[in-house]
Amino acid sequence: MAARKTTIGISAAEFASKVKSKTTGPVSVIIEENKLAVENLFSLVKKELIESGTEDFCFELMHADSDSVTGGSIVGAAETVSMMSGFRVVWVKYADELTSSDLDTISEYIERAIAQNISDVLLVLVFSYFDKRTKFSKFVISKNIVVECKAESIKNVSFYVQKQYGKSITQGAVDLIKKLAGDDALAMKNELDKVCVYLGDTEQITEQHIAEICMESVAKNEWELTNYVLNGDTASVFKFLAELEKSGLDEMYRHAIISSTVLKLKQAKDAARSGTIYKNFYMYPNPNRVVKHVNSFSEEQMKDLLSWLMYSEIGAKGGNLPVKILGDVTCLKASGGIKKEKAKQVENKAINLNSFFD
C-alpha cells in the first residue's frame, strides 16, 4: 500500500533555500502554524531579495484584514513596476480574511504569473487558517506553491524552558501544561512563553503558576479545589470556599466546581484500588498523599458523601435546599474536615433536610 501523503507543500527550510537561490517562483502561499518560522522567513526574504535602501520601492506589506485590501489591490501591487531595478516583493498577512471573489482574482493572477515565468516578483500570501477543502486551496496545492510552516513539537518541556528562559519547571507543571495544550504544539509554545515572561525573575514554574496564568477562572477554581481535597488539606478547602463566596461566583458555577471535585475524589479512590493512581501524574501529583487520604474513606462514608452531593444537585436545580451550605459541608466532608463521629451533629446543626421537603 502506498504511503499516505501528509504534506501539501514544501517546508520552511526548503522555502528558505529557494529564497537564497532566488528560485521561489512568482507566488508562494504560506500556512502559518509556526509564527516564529514565518517571522524568520519574512526577515530572510527582505534580506535576500530586497537590496538595501530600496525597501520603500521594492517591498510592500499588506494586511488583508483591512477593508482597503482586496484581491484587486493585491494583484495591482504585484503587477506594479518598481521605480528601481531589482526584485519586488508583496507580502500579504491574514490572507484567510479575503473573500472568495478576492481569491478568485488572485488565482487568475497566479495563472498568468506562472505562465509568464515571472522571476523578479514574489507575491507571498500568509494564511493563519488554511482550509484544504476550498476551491482556492485546491488550486494552490495543485500549483505546488504552498509552504507549510508547521509548529514544532516541544518534546522536552524542561529543556525548552531552561534553554529559552533559564528557568526550571516541576513535573506536575509539565503534565498540567501538556493536558491544557493537548497535541497543539503551537499552543504549547505560546502557553510556555506566556508563563515564563509573566513570571519574570521567578526561577521555578509550578502547577499553581500554570493554573493561575493559563487556565480560565472556572477551570482554575476546579483544579485548585480538587488539589486541596485530594490531599486532605481541610484548612485550604475552608479558606478557598470562603474566597469563592467573597468573589461572588455564580451559585451554579460554584456547585459545578464542587460536584466535579467530589466526583474526582471518587475516581481517585477507584484509581487507588486499581493502582493506576501512580500512572497519572497530572491528576495526582502527590499520589502517596492522595492514596493515604482516599483510603481513609470507608464505602459508607463515600456513599454518605455522594448523598450530600445529590442533595446539593437537587437544590441547584430549583429545589429549596440551601445549595451553599450543602456544598460547603460536602467539600469539608470530602477533605476529611468532618469526621464520622461528628457528621451527624453537623448535619443536624447546619440543616434539617426534612424541613425543606415539607
KAWOFEN-V516186 format. One record per pair of residues at least 24 apart in sequence whose ideal C-beta (glycine too) atoms are under 8 Angstrom apart, sorted by the first residue. I is the first residue (numbers start at 1). GAP is how many residues later the second one is. Records with the same first field share a line. If there is no record, write none. Layout:
BEGIN
I: GAP / GAP
END
This chain:
BEGIN
7: 141
8: 124 / 133 / 138 / 140
9: 132 / 135 / 136 / 137 / 138 / 139
10: 136 / 137 / 138
11: 136 / 137 / 139
12: 25 / 26 / 28 / 29 / 135 / 136 / 137 / 138
14: 133
15: 26 / 132
16: 24 / 25 / 28
19: 25 / 26 / 29 / 30
20: 24 / 28
22: 26 / 27 / 65 / 97
24: 98
25: 89 / 97 / 120
26: 52 / 84 / 87 / 88 / 90 / 91 / 92 / 93 / 95 / 96 / 97
27: 82 / 83 / 86 / 87 / 95 / 96 / 97 / 98 / 116 / 118
28: 94 / 95 / 96 / 97 / 117 / 118 / 119
29: 66 / 95 / 96 / 98 / 101 / 111 / 116 / 117 / 118
30: 94 / 95 / 96 / 97 / 116 / 117 / 119
31: 96 / 99 / 115 / 116 / 117 / 118 / 119
32: 94 / 95 / 96 / 117
33: 115 / 116 / 117 / 118 / 153
34: 115 / 116 / 117 / 118 / 152
35: 151
37: 112 / 113
38: 88 / 111
41: 106 / 108
42: 49
45: 44 / 46 / 77 / 79
46: 43
49: 38 / 40 / 73
50: 36 / 37 / 39
51: 35 / 36
54: 28 / 30 / 32
57: 25 / 26 / 27
58: 24 / 26 / 28 / 29 / 30 / 31
59: 29 / 30 / 32
60: 28 / 29 / 30 / 31
61: 30 / 32
62: 28 / 29 / 30 / 31
63: 29 / 30 / 31
64: 28 / 29 / 30 / 31 / 32 / 33 / 34 / 38
65: 28 / 29 / 32
70: 28 / 32 / 35
71: 27 / 28 / 30 / 31 / 32 / 33 / 34 / 35
72: 30 / 33
74: 28 / 31 / 32 / 49 / 51
75: 30 / 31 / 33 / 34
78: 31 / 35 / 43 / 45
79: 30
86: 34
87: 33 / 34 / 35
88: 32 / 33 / 34
89: 32 / 33 / 34 / 35
90: 31 / 32 / 33 / 34
91: 33 / 35
92: 31 / 32 / 33 / 34
93: 33
94: 32 / 34
95: 30 / 31 / 32
96: 31 / 32 / 33 / 34
100: 34 / 35 / 36
103: 31 / 32 / 33
104: 31 / 32
106: 30
107: 29 / 32 / 33
110: 29 / 30 / 33 / 35
114: 29
150: 35
151: 33 / 34 / 35 / 38
152: 33
153: 32 / 35
154: 31 / 34 / 35 / 38
157: 31 / 35
160: 29 / 32
161: 31 / 35 / 44
164: 29 / 32
165: 31
166: 37
167: 29 / 32 / 35 / 36 / 37 / 38
168: 35 / 36 / 37
169: 35 / 36 / 37
170: 34 / 35 / 36 / 37
171: 110 / 114
172: 34 / 35 / 109 / 110 / 113
173: 32 / 33 / 34 / 36 / 37
175: 106 / 107 / 110
176: 31 / 34 / 35 / 47 / 106
177: 33 / 37
178: 104
179: 103
180: 30 / 34 / 35
207: 78
218: 35 / 38 / 39
221: 28 / 36
222: 34 / 35 / 38 / 39
225: 32 / 33 / 36 / 106
226: 34 / 35 / 38 / 39
227: 58
228: 107
229: 32 / 33 / 35 / 36 / 102 / 105 / 106
230: 34 / 35 / 38 / 54 / 56 / 60 / 63 / 64
231: 55 / 58 / 59 / 62
232: 57 / 60 / 61 / 64 / 103 / 104
233: 102
234: 98 / 101 / 102 / 103
237: 94 / 95 / 97 / 98 / 100
238: 94 / 99
241: 86 / 87 / 90
245: 79
251: 65 / 72 / 73
252: 64
254: 69 / 70 / 73
255: 57 / 58 / 61 / 68 / 72
258: 51 / 54 / 69 / 72 / 73
259: 50 / 53 / 54
261: 70 / 73
262: 43 / 44 / 47 / 68 / 69 / 72
263: 46
265: 29 / 32 / 40 / 69
266: 36 / 40
268: 26
269: 25 / 26 / 28 / 33
293: 43
296: 40
298: 42
301: 32 / 39
304: 29 / 39
305: 25 / 28 / 29
308: 25
311: 42
319: 37
320: 36
321: 30 / 32 / 35
322: 29 / 34
325: 25 / 26
326: 25
END
